Amino acid sequence: MDTGAEKVVKIWSPETGEFLRNLTGHTQGLSDISWSSDSAYLASASDDTTIRIWDVETVGNHRSSLSKEDR
């Protein structure tokens, strides 16, 4: 995985090092990422004040989003 000032999470295969996909949707830079314990989901937090939950098996479609407006 790669994050940073970009708005995109980039996923590579841990076995081959091959680039697999981009996860897009944030409107500002990424601040944190975390895998679920079963590696099926990835959470990405952004400076746009949202957290996206990604279903890795469905080619990066995000499953849900949370933002400070959801409080």
Summary of the structure (lengths in Angstrom):
residues: 71
radius of gyration: 11.8
end to end distance: 29.3
largest distance: 41.2
contacts: 173
relative contact order: 0.21
helix: 8%
strand: 48%
